[in-house]
Amino acid sequence: MRTPSLIALLALSATSQADELTHLPVVNVTSATKTERALEDSPVSVELITEQQIQDINAVTLRDIFMELPGVFINPGRGEMSIRGAGAKGSLLLIDGRRISGEVGMGYELNRIPAASIERIEIVKGPMGVLYGSDALGGIINIITKKPTKALEGMIGASAGANTSGAGARYQLEGDLRGKAGATGFSSWISAIKTQAYAEDETTALRVPKGAQGGQGAPSVSDFGILPNGNACLRRQKLCGALSTPIGQKLADSYALSTTYREPSEVLNLGGRLEHAVNEALTLGMDASYMHETREGRYIATNHPTAWKKDDGTGTALPAFGVPVAQTLDNTRYDLAARASWQIVPHLSLNWRSYLSHYEKEESITALNWKDMGYRSEADSASVSGTGKADVTAHELSGTWKLAEEHTLLAGVEHREEKRSAPFFSEDGAMSNRDYRFNSVFAQHEWTLTPALGLVYGLRYDDISTGDTATTGNIGLQYTLSPLARLRASFAQGFRAPDLPETFMTRLTPQGRLLGASVVDTTLGKTAFDLKPERSNNVEIGLGGASKDWSYDLAAFHNRIDDRIEQVVESPKGVAYRTWRNISNARIQGLEARTSYRLLPELWLNASISLLDAKNQDTGQRLEFTPEHLLNLSADWRASTNLKLKLSLQHVGDQFYTDTRSGSSQSAVAGAYTLVNLKASYTPDGLQGIELYAGVDNLFNAKVDTILGSNVGPYLYAGVRKFF
């Protein structure tokens, strides 16, 4: 790879143009080092999304932001966020530096977190184990909510939109209010979002166990029959053949379904901050937020139990696969935090924070063809679901000591507990509890060796209640050749402890039972074993610079993830089940480049490209749902004093995945797609503080493979904001 030579050449070129530089304002970030540091001086790749950028793209939710702006990759409808191909479980989502409780994969948060609450988003790319512990294999996404302001200010707004057929409509009300009275500052925000359904007509191919033939097949070819007492038996047995009805006469081979790709939903978010300066040295603060969400939809489930019990003495239900189901969700979360910042002496400060994030989920999954499956009512067909509770409780204490002008030392301790209650932790579907505890200590040293050269390095130790430990380290250099050429190089480590489902899950799947590492099932020959944490080692070289009319950033990286946790099929007693093992290593390497250029005083052009080589090194296959290339282009034009226009394009390359919808595993590829969006905002003369905005997303009706979540087609919207 010629990347180092290319970077050196660009650096020399930029240095020769240093006299073109006009002094630029300093932009500070905190997520990369947990200390306030200029964005341009970061030793790792950091992308900043500002409140103004969020307003310019007319975003309503976090999904809108990441679909429009580079930094974090998501597909149109899938519930994953990924930084540099690390996947949903390797990209840590934080709000004001805090973890939030919710679904295991955090994908639901894309539609839950409102843009109205966000002051900025800091995306740190590359492992961040030293400062944030588990789950930051690929990087972190830190959403920073709106802070108090010195003067009273706020905003109220509303918007509505739908596709060209009127489907997938979304209505939104939002507002925020910030200010300060004496020594007390406050910030509050509210968002209410209502979304209507978008669905596509599909046909599901129902499958059931074939019986003596083994495997799965259409009901019409299955050996199973249904006895008058409701038991399922093999018709090749003489008595069963005489008394039973073939299952193919009970269940159809296929069913038509209007499959939901945008759920009807209502999401309410409330939140705010309160800060009080006790004196010049001590500031106390509290944060609180509340979220309530209802969703529903119709889907093709991988599996669902029938009402018929196997006639083998076990009393287990005969499963069906590819079943049309209805799902309803009622979810609630509240977050509470208390914090203090104490400047003990001019060069020494302490920061304390304790917080709780509580999440409750009520879920119902029922079969739409419940009569055919032998149930007396739809309610009787309810399956084991994700109903349950999740809690994250954490206590953090850190100190920052400015030993000298050139030396800043950060050190801290953390204690975190994660608890989850769910029915899928016990074989009989009864609600049960599982938990993890993390105790951590870390230290970091920022050292300015010369005015042009800075060094940051750190170390962390995590003790996990499962008996695992993890030690991670990092080191980064930043060298300023000139303001137009800032070179950085870093080595960083990360880890991910196995989550609670990977450890304790016990649930039926199309291939048999799904059993976590700690589960014991003597009938299947499943014994308990330990899962080691996944570990990542990342090397990066980057170069960036900016002037008043242009900016650029280049990065080359190589990230190796060892002991990758993946599902495997085992059958020690001849009956297959699925579990999780440390079985493979992944290599993710690539190049990233982004640039902005002022073509005219009123026109900025922006571009970014990511090239990813992400492979499972054991199999040689590409990592699932990780495109080999991403391209974002946009033009921002202030057409007049009152009118702003934005045209953007996002191209996503094809994506490899394993298709299991037919009951067997097959390699497949979802095709590339290109989305083009047009946005406009207008501030009328004579209406102070009023902004009108409108736009069209997916302007040219690009088609997206349904495995990626589909797309509602051209989506038109309009809204208004009032600033005061």
N, C-alpha and C positions, 0 to 999 in steps of 0.2 A: 504494500500500500504506500502511495506517495504522499499521503496526507501531511506528515511533518514537513516535507520539503515545500509543499504548497503553502502551508501556514507560514513558514519562514519567509517565502517570497512575498506573500501578502503583507506580512509585518514590515518588511523593508520598504515596500511600496507605500504603505500607510505612513511610515515614519517620514518619508520624504515629502509628504503632503501636510505635515503638522502645522505649517504656517497658515493653512486654510481654516484652522479651527476657530470657531467662535465659542466663547465660554458658555457652557450649558449648565442649567440648574442641576444640583445633585438630587438624585432620587434614591432614597434609603429603603432597604428591605430588612426584615428581621428573621425570616424562616431559615435561611441558609446557615446561620451561625448562632441563632437565638440571641444575638446582640445586634444593635442597630449598625448597619454597614451600608456603604454606598453600593448600589446595584452593580456599577461598573467595576467595583473592586472585589466582587465575589470570586472565590477560587473554583466554584462549580457553576454549572449552567442554571440560570434562574430566569424564568419568564414572569413578567408582571402584567396583569390585566387590571386596568384602572376602572374606577366608577364611571368615568366619561366614556371609555370604550364600551362598557356594558350598556350605557344609555344610547350610544350611537348605533348599536346593533338591535336596539329595541327588545332586549332580552326580557323574558318573563321568568324563566327558571334556569337552573344551572345547566340543564341540557342545551338550552338555546345558546348559552355562552360557548360551550365546548364544541357545539356543531358549527359555530361561526368562526371562532378564533383558534389558532394553533396552540399546541402545548400539551393538550390531553386528547387522546383519540377515543372516540366512541362511534359505534355504528348507529344508524338512524333509529332502530327500535330495540336493540339488545341492551341489557342492563349492565354493561361493563364499562369501566373507565380504565384506561391503560396508558402508562408513561413508558415510552421506548420499548413497547412489546412485553413489559413485565406482567401484564394481565391485571384483572381486577383485584386479586388477592395480594399482589405485589406493589400496588399503588395506594398509598395511605392517604385517606381523606380526613382532614382536620377542620374544625371550625374554631377560629381564634386559638389555634394550637391545641385544642382539646379533641379527644376521640368522642364519637357519638355512637350510641347504641342503635341497633336496627337489624336489617337483614344481614346475613353472613357476607354477601358480596357487595353490599353498599350501593348496588345499582339503582335501587328505588330512589336514592337521594337525588338523582338527576332531575326528577320531576317534583321533588318535595321542597328542595331548598330554593327560596325565591330570590330573584335578582334584587328585589327591593331591599333586602337586608345587607347587601354586599357593598363594602367600601373598596376593596381590592382583593385580588387573588394572587398569591405567590406560589408558583410552581417550581419546585426544586427537582432537577433531573439527576438521576443517579442514586445509588443506595445512601440512605441517611440513618443507618442503624445507630451511630454514635449519639445522636441527639434525640431520636424518636423511638428507638427500640424496634420491636417486632413489626413486620408488615411493610416496611419501606424498602423493598428489594429494588424497585425501579425508581422510586422518588416519592415526594409528598405533594399534596394539593392542600394548601392552607388558605381557607376562606376567612377573610378578616371582615367582620361585620362593622357597621357604621359606628363611629366613635362620637362622643360629645364634641360640640363646637363652642367657641367662645361666645358667639352671638346666636340668637334664636334663628333657626332656619329649618325648612322642611319641604316636603313635596307630597302632592296627592296626584293620583293618576288612574286611568282606566283604559282598557283596550279590549278589542274583540276581533275574532278572525275565524275563517273556515276555509276549506278547500273549494275549488270551483264548483263542486257538486253540493256544497253546503254541509258536507260531513266533517267530522273531526273538529267541530267548532270549539273555541276556547274563549272564555270571558275572564277578565281579571280586574281586580281593584287593588291598589297598593298605596302606601303612604309611609312617610317617616317624619319624625320631629326630633330635633337635636338642639341642645343649648346648655347654658350654664347660669347658675344663680349663686353668686358669691363663690364659696369654695366647693360647691357641689355641681357636678355636670351630669347630664343625662342624655340618653339616646334611645329612641323607641322606633319600632317599625311594625307594619302589618301588611299581610298579603292574603288575598282570597282568590283562588283560581278554580274555575269550574270548566271541565272538559267534557265534551260529548263524544260519542263513539265513532270510531272509524273501523270498518270491518271489510274483509274480502271473502268472497264465496269460495269454499274449498270442499273437497271430498276426502273424508278420512277412511283409510283402509283398516277395518277392525281386524285384530288378530287375537287368537286364543292359543293355549297350549295344544299341540297336535295329539298328545297322548303317547301311545306306544311308539309312534313314529319319531318322537323327540322334536324339540324346537317349537316354533310358532307358525301358525298359518291361519288362513281365513276360516271362519266357523264352518263353512260348507265342506271343508276337507278334514275337519278334526274328528278324532275317534271318540270324543267325549259325548255322553248323553246325559240328560237330566231326568232323574227319577221323580215320581210323584211326591216324595217327601222333601224334595229340594236338594238332594245330594247329587253330585256330579260323579259319574262312573265311566269306565271304559267299555264301549259297546261291543268290543270283541269278546268280552266276558259274556257267557251264555245268558245268565239271568238279567244282566244289564241290557243286553241287546233286545231282550223280549219286553222289558218293562219301561225302558227310558225313551225319551224323545230326543232325536239328534240335536245337538246344540246349534247346528246350522238352521234348524227350524225355529229356534228361539231368537237368534241374533242374525242380523243382516251382515253381509260381507263388507258393506260400505254405507256411510251415512253422509248426507249433505250438511254442511255447517257454515254459518256466517262467522268466520273466525275474527276475533277482536285483535286489532293491531294498535289501536289507541283506545285505552280504557275510558269509559265514562267515570269521571272522578270529581271529587270536591276536596280541595286541600286548603286548610286555614293555618296560617303561621302568624304568631305574635312573638315579639321579643324585644329585648332592650338591655341597656347598661346603665349602671349608676356608679359614679365615682365621687369620692369626697376627700379633699386634701385636709388632713388633720392639722398638718403644719407643713413647712417647706420640705421636710424630709420624709414624711409618711403619708402615703395615699392608700385609701381603702376602696375596694370595688366589689360590685356584685353584678352577675350576668344571669339572665333568665330567658328562656324561650319555651314556646308551646307549639306543638304541631298536631293537627287532627286530620285524618285522611280517610276517605271512603273510596273504594274502587270496585268495579265488577267487570266481568268479561266472560267470553265463551272461547274455549281453546280445545286443542287436541292433546289430551293427556297421554303421557308415555305409558301409564298403566292406571287401572282402577279395578278394585275388587268387584266381582259379581255377588249376587245373593246366594249363589250355590256353593255348598261346602263339598270339598273333596271327600269321596267315600273311601278314605284310606285310614280312618281312625284319628287323624290329626285335627280334623275340624277346621282346617284352613280354607279360606275362600279361594275359589277358582279365579285367577286374574284374567282380565281382558286388557289388550294393548291397543293404543291408537283410539282412545275412547273420547267422544265429545263430552265435555264437562262444562259446568258453570262454576265460576269462582266469585266469591264476594269477600271483600277485605274491609275491616274497620280497624285502623291503626292510630295509636296515640303515642306521642313522645313529649317528655318535658326534660329540660336541662337546667340545672342550677349550679352556679359557681360562686365561690367567694375567693377574694385575692387581696394581697397587700404588697406594696412596693415601699421599701425602706432604704433611704440613702443614709447609711450609718455615718460615714465620713465622706468627704468629696471623692475619694477613689474606691470606695467599697459600698456595694449595695446588695440587698437581699430581696428575693422575690418568692412569695409563697402563693400557692393556689390549691384549692380542693374543689372537686366538682363531682356531680352525679348526673348521669344520663340514663333515663329510664324509658323503656319502649314496651308497649303492649300491642299484641297483634291478635285480632279475632278473624279467623279465616274459615270459610265454608267451601268445600269442593263436593259437588254432587254430579251424578251422571244425568245427561240430558235424555238418554234412551233408557231410563231407569226401569220402565215396564219390561222392555226386552231383556234386561239383565236380571229379572226375577224379583225386583223390589215392589213393595206395596205402595210406596210413595217416593217422591223425589227426596224428601227429608231422610227416609230410611237409607238412601244410597250414599249418604255423606261418608267421605273417606277420611282417614287420618290426615291431618293438615299441619300447617305450620303455626297454628294457634299457640301462643305462649308469651313469655316475657324475657326481656334482655336488659341487663344493667351493667353499666361501666361506672366504677367508683375509683377516683384517683386522688392522690395527695402528692404535691411536688414542692420541693424547696431547692432553690438555686442561688448562688452568689456570684457576683461579677466583681473582680478586683483588678483595678488598673494599677499594676505594680509600678509602671513607668509609662512614659508617653509611647514607648515602643511595644509594651507588653500588656495584654489583657488576658486574664485567666477567668474562665467560666467553669464552675463545678456544681454538681447537683445530685440529689437523690430523689427517687420516685417509688411510689408504691401504687400498684393498680390491680384491681380485681374485676374480672369479667364473669358474670353469671348468666345462665340461660336456662329457662324452663320450657320444655316442649314435649309433645307426645312421641316424637320419633327417637327419644333416647331409651325407650323400653319396648320390648317386642310386642307386648299386648296393647300398646297405644296409650297407656296411662301416662298422665303428666308426671315428669320427673325433672330433677335439677342437676346441672353440671356447672362447674366453675373452674377458673384459672386464677392464679395470683402471680404477679410479676413484682420483683424487688430489684431496683436498678440503681447504679451509681455511675456517673460519667464526669469527665473533665475535658476541657478544651483550652488550648493556648493559641492566641492570636499574636503574631510577632511581626512587627514591621522592621525588617532587617536593614533596608535602606528606603529613602523616599519613593523609590520605584519598585521595590521588591517586598512582597508580603508572604508570610507563611502562616497556615492554620493547620493544626493537627489535634487529634483527640482520641479518646479511648473510652469504652463503655463495657460494663459487666452487668448481665441480666441473669437473675436466678428465678427459674420458673417452677411453679408448684408441682409440675409433672415429674420433676427430677432433672430436667434439662437445664443447662446453662449456656450462655452465649457471650462471647467476647468479640467486640467489633472495634475496628480502628479506622482512621482516615488521615490523610495528609493532602494538603493542597497548596499550590504556589500560584501567585498572581504577580506578573511582571509587566510594568507599564513601559513599553518602548516609546510611546507617545500617546496623547489622548486619543489618537486615531487608531492605535494598535495596542491592545491590552491582551497579553498572552496569559493563559492559565493552564495548569496541569494538575491532575488530582488522581489519587487512588482512594477508593472508599469501599467499605464493606457493609452488608446488610444481612438480615436474617428474617425468617418468618416461622414462628412456632405453629405447629399444627393447630387448626381451629377445633372448636368443640364437636361439630359434626364429624370431622375426620377422625376424631378420637373415640366418640361415644355413639355415633349414629347406628340405629338398627331399624331398617325399613325395607319394604318390598320394592323391587325394581323389575323391569322387564326380563332381566337375565337371572333373577333369583333375589336373594336378600342382599341388602347393602349394609355391611357391618364395619363399624369403626375399629380402629386399631386395638382399643382396650376391651372390646366386646368378646365374650366367650360364648360359644355355641357348640356344645359337645355333640349334638346330633349331626352337625355339619363338619365337625372336626376343626372348628375355628378356635384358636387359642389367642391369648392376649400377647401383644408385642409392642415395642416402643417405636414411635415415629420420631426421627431426628428432625430438628429444624432445617428448613431450606436455608442455604447461605449463598450470598452473592459477593463477587469481587469485581469491581469496576475500575477501569482505567480510562481517563478522558484527557484529551488535549483540545483546547479551544482558543479562539481569537475573536476579539470584537472591538468595535470602535464606533464613534459617532461624531458628527458635526451638526451645524444648524440645519443642513439640508439633506443629510443622509445618515444612515446607521447600518451596521451589519453585525452578524455574529455567525461564526462557524464552529462546529464541534465534531470531533471524531471520538467514538467510544467503543469499548469492548467490555461486555458484562457477562461473566460466567456464573451460572446458578447451579450449585451442587446440591445433591440429595433432594432433587425435585420430587415433590409429593404428587403421585398420580394414582388413579384408580387401576386396579388389576383384578383379574378373574382367577379364583383358586377353587380347587375341588379335592381336598385331601381324602374325602370319603365318597367320591364319585358324584356328589351333588354340588353344583357350582354356586358360588356366591361372589360378591364383589367387595373389595376392601381397598384401603389406601396403603401404599408402600413408598419408601424412598427408593426409587428405581432408576432415575435417569438424571442426566446433566443437560442443561440448556446453555446455548451460546447465543447471545444477542449482541451484534455489533452493527455499527452503522455510521452514517454521516448526516448531519443536520446543518442547514443553512437558512438564515432569514435576513431580509434586508428591507429597508424603507428608503424611498427617494422622493424628494420634493421636485417634481417635474416642472410645476408652475407655482407661483406663490399660493394659489388656492387648491393645488392638486397634489396629493401624496399617493405614490404607488407602493404597494407592499407585497412581498413574496416570501414564502417559506417552503422548504422541501425537506422531507425526511426519507432516507434510504435505509431500510432495515434488512438485515440478514439474521433471521431468528430461527434457530433449528434445535430440535431434540438431537443431541449428539449420539445418543444410543441407537436411534432409528434412522437418523438422517432426514426425517420429515420436518417441514416447516411447522412452527408453533401455530396452534389453532387461532383463527380470527385475528391474525396479525398481518396486515398488508405489507408487501415489500416496499411500497413507496406511497407517500402522501404528498399532496401539493395543494397549497393555499395561495390564491392571488386575490388582491383587492385593490380598489381605487377609491380614495376618499376625496370628494370634490365639494368645496364650498362655492356653490354656483353664484351665490349672492350673500349679502349680509344676513339675510333671513333664511336662506335655503341651503341645506346640506344633503348631499347624495352619496350613497355608498353602493358599489357593485362588487360582489365577491364570488369567488369560485373555489370549490373544494373538490379535488379529485382523489379518490381512494382506490388503490390497486386491488387486484383480486385477492381472495383470502381462502386459505386451506382450512378444512374442518373435517371431522369424522361424523358422517351421517348415520344415525341409529334409528331414524324414523320408521324404517321398514322392519325393524326387529333384529337386523344384523348390522355389523359395523362396516361401513364403506367409506373410502377416501373420496372427498368431493371438494369442489372449488366454487365459491361464490364470486360471481363476476364483478369487475370494477364498475364504479359508478362516478358520475360527476354532477354535483349540485351547484346551481347558480342562483344567487339571491340578490334582490334589489331593494334598497331601503332609502327612505327620504324623511327629513324632518324640517319643519317650518315654524319660525317664530314670528307671528303677525305683528306688524307695527301697531302701536296703540293698545296692545294687550300685554301688559308687563308680566313677565314670568310665565307666559303660556307657550307651550311647545306642542305642536301637532305633528304626528308622525304616522307613517304608513309604509307598507312594503309587500313584496311578493317573495316567498321562499319557494325553492325548486321551480324557478321560472319556466324552464323548458321541459317539465314533467319527466325528469329522469326516472327510470325504473330501477328498483332495488330488489335484489333477491330476497324472498320472504324469510329465509333463514337468518337474515340480518335484521329482520324486523319490519321490512317493507317501508313504504313512505306514502303519505296521504296525497301526494301529487302537488300541483301548484297550490300554495296556501297564501291567501290574501288576508291582511289585517290592517287595522287602523287604531289609533289611540290618541290620548291627550294627557299632558302633564302640566301641573301648575306648581311652580317653584316660588317659595316665599322666604 
